[in-house]
Every structure is written in structure tokens, then in C-alpha cells.
Amino acid sequence: MPRSGKASLTSWSYCSVEPRASSKSPALSGLFYAPESLHSSQRSPPGPRERGVAQSPAQQPPDERILNVTILLLAAGTSRRFGRDKRRALLPDGTTILERTTAQALASGLPVMVCLRPSDEELAGALQSLGAQTLLCSLAYRGMGHTLAQGLERVKQEDGVLIALGDMPHIQPASYRAVAEALCPGTITLPQCNGSTGHPVGFSREFFTELAALTGDRGARQVIGRNENAIVRVALTDTGIFTDIDSPADIT
């Protein structure tokens, strides 16, 4: 499987939904958004409020735009399948997996909060030097759900959050930005490439309560499954969105 990809994102589609749309709204079901570069150049310009059609940020009414989005990077796992702490494993260029993942996220221009284990003080300092915020999650030993809930508590003032994983260093910065820009009130944004979905996944604040209730190893997939009508798919050409590192053999 390819381990990296390039996002082709010249101009992005934005949601056009009723203000403060409910996550249960059937009007959102099956929406798909893609860069304008993927659409036919012969297509006529859409009307300003045509259902399921792009609007630029300037065209969107203020209550339809999500301006404050943080990337929540989950990196508090134990790397059991890898056999050692994969966060510190080196990539061919000499950077660690987690350093590269964090740097790629930061390059999107969005704030990044990295969730770590309680004993990761040294690692936290290294990531802070890159420009990321860090959180030592006291409940990380209980599973990803608890890590996510603790991280979300720190960014609950935001309008939306992107949930990303610390072992995915090949996601392009433009992909993070695109998923964030497609996020509107009452929506969940899923990146998609070659028919497969991946990370990061965007959630507007309407889903924060559900996300914060996750426990154990239950991740955000449960919340997505309960709110399928809120999903907006974002078309990308970045295979990094589904390329993670589970074993040393995956490092390329």
C-alpha cells in the first residue's frame, strides 16, 4: 500500500446547510464535497444557496462558518503491535513518527493539541518546541475513549475539532485544512480517497457531548455510526489519510 500521497486542493467546497442544523437532519444525508479542481470546468456556476453546492468562506453567512477548529492528535497508546514505542521510531529522514505527524498537522495552520501518556514529559517538551500544545492524559491507561474525552475537555471552547492519530505521518497538511474547512454546524466531515475513508475526522461542537462520553477503547467511530445523516464526505487525492504505521515493516 502506498505510504504517502499529495492532496490536490486548489479551491474548496463548503457546506450550505440551514443555520445550526441538527445532526439528525436528513437534509445532510449523503452530501459529498470535493475540490473545485475535481469538478468539470464546463459546469455552470451554482446559485448562492443551491443545496449541496460549494460556497466560498466570504459567501457563507457567519452562522454557517466554523472559524475555530483544533486538531486533537491522539498519541497515548501503548504500541503493542509495534513491539516498542512507535512514537519514537525513526522515519528514513531521521525524524520520529510522532514528530512528523505533529509537524504535518501544524503545517496546516491549525492549532494542534497532542494527547500523551502521563509519563511523557520529555516527549511533550519536544512537541511543544515544534509549536504544538500537549496534554498528559491521566486516564490514558483506560483506553482511547478516555484519552479523547480528556483531550476534548481542553478544547471544548472551540467550534469544531479534528480527531487525528499519532501514527499517521503521511497525511498532507492540505488534507487537514480541507477537512476543517468543510466543517459546518451540525456536521461530521470524513476525508475520502479512492473510495476509502480515513483521518482526520471533523466534528462540530454539537457532537462534543457524545464524544466526551466515550470510554475504554471505544473511539469516535461509534459517534459517526449514530449520526450518519450528519456526514459530509471530503474528496481528496491523499492516500496518507488511511496509511498508518502498525509495525516496523510499515516504515518507508
N, C-alpha and C positions, 0 to 999 in steps of 0.2 A: 504494500500500500504506500502511496506517496506520503512523504512526511512534511511537505510544505506546499504552499500554494499562494497565488497572488490574487488579491481582490481587485476586481475591475469596477471602480465606484467613482464615476465622474460626477453624477448628479443624482440625488437620492429622492425616492418617493416617500411621502409622509402620509400618515393616516388622515382620513377625512371621516370622522365619526361625530355623532352628536356629543355635545359637551358633557363631560362626566359620565360617559357611557357605562352602563352596568356590565360587569364581567360576564353576566349571563345573557347579554343581548344577542339574539340570533342574527342581528344585522351584521355582526362581526364575523360570523362563521365562514371559514374558508378563504379569507382575504389573503392575497399574495402580493407582496411588494418587491420591486426589483429596480436596479439602477436604470435610469432612462436610456443608458447606452445599450441595454439589452432589448429595448423595445424597437419596433420598426420606425425608421426615420420618416415613413410615409404616413404615420398615424396623425390624425388631426388633433390639435390641442384640446384638452378636456375643458369643460366648464369648471368654474371655480368650486362647485360643491357636488360634482358628479361622484356618486357612490363608488368607493374603492379606487379612486384615482389620486395620483400624487398632487400635493400642494407644496410649494416651497415654504421654508420657515417664515418668510415675510408675509406670505399669503394666508397662513394659518391664523385663525383667531387665537388670542392669548390663552384661552382656557382649553385649547386643544393641543398646545405645545408643552412638552415636558422639558424643562430647562435644566434641572438639577438631577444628574444621574451619576452614581458612583459605581465603579466596578468592585464587586466583592469577590476577592480571589481566595478560594478555599485551599489551604495548604497545611492542614493539621493532621493528615492521615499518617499511617504507620508504615507504608510501603511494604507490606507483607509479601506481595507477589514479586517485588523487585529484589528482595533479599537484603537490602540495606537502605539507608536514607536516600531515596532517589532525588530528593530536592537538591541535594548537594553533588549529585553525579554530574560529571563534566560532559558538555557537548563538544563536538570537534573543534569549535573555535576557542575552547578554554573557559567559557562561562558555564555556570551551573544551570541546571534545568529551571529552577525556580527564579534565578536572576534573569534569565532570558524571557521567561513567561511574564515576569513583572515588568521588564523593560518594554516588551511589546505592548502590554496593556497601557503603560504610561505614555507611550508614543502616540496613543490615540488622542491625547489631550484631555482625557477624563481623569478625575481623581480615582486613586486605587487604594483600597483597604485590603491588606493581606492578613488572613486569619491563620494563626500559627499555634503550635503547642505551647504549654506554659514554660517549658524548659528552653525555648528557642530565643533567649535574649540576644545572643550573638548574631543569629540569623536575622532577627528583627532589625538590629543596628545596620547590617549590610543593606537590607532592603530600604530602610529609611534614607540611607545615603544616596540611593537611586531616585528618591523623591516620593516613595510610597508611604502611606500610613500603615501601621501594623497593630494587630490586636492579639495578645496572648490569651487564648480561649481556655479557661479553667475547666470547661466541660467537654473538651475535645475528645477525651478518652471514651465518652459515651457514644460517639458516632457523629457522622456528618450533619445529621439533623440538628443536634445541639450546637455544633460549630456555626452552622448557618444562622440559627436563632440568635446566638450571641453577637455575631457579626452584624446582623440586621439591626439589633438594638443600637449599635453605634452609628448607623446611617439612617435611622428612622425619620430624620428631618428631610430627607431627600424626596424628590418627586418620583424617582424610579431607581432601580438597581439592576445591574447586570451581574449574573452569577456565572463565575468562571472557575476553572480548575487549575491548580498549580503545576500540573504535569502536561500542559499543552503549550509548549513554547513556539509552535509554528503558526499560531493564529496571527494574521496580519493586523497591524494597528487599524487599518481602514475598516476591517470587519467589526471590531469593537465599536467603532464610531457609527457604522451603518446600523447596527442593531439598536444602539441608543437613539439614533435619530428617527428610527421607525416607531419608537415607543410613544404611545398616546395614553391618556387616562383610560383605565379600564381594559388595557390590553396586555398580552404576553407576546413578546417577539422572539421567534425561533429562526436562527440562521439555517439556510439550506443550500447544499451544494451537490450537484449530481444526484438529486433525489434523496439525499440523506441529510438529516438534521444533526446539529452539534451544539457547540458552545461558542460564545456566551449566550445565555438566555436572559432576556429582559423582562422585568416585571414592573408595572406601575404600582404606585403605593397602595392602590386598592387591594392588593394581594399580600401586603406585608403581614397582616394578622394571621393569614393562613400559613405563610412561610415561617413565621415565628413560632407556630405551634408544632412544627416538625420535631421529632425526637429520634433517638437511636441513629441507625444508618439510613433512615428514610430521607431521601433527597427531594429536590423540588419537583421531580417527575410526578409525584402524587398530586401536587397543586395543578400542574399542567393538565393532568388527566381529568380533574374535576371541573376544569374551566375551558374545555375545548372550543367553545364558541367565542372565546376571547383571543384566540391565537391569530397572530399576524405573522406570516412566513416571509423571511427576507432572503431574496435570491442572491447568492454570492458565487464567486469562482475560486474560493479559497478552501482547498482541501485540509488546511490546518484546523478547521473548525471541528473535525472529527478525528484528528490524529493525536492520540495521547501516548504517553510512554509508560508501559506496564512492566517491561523487562529490559535488561541491558541491551538485548538484541534490537530493541526499538530505537536506539540512539543512532541517529545519522546526521 
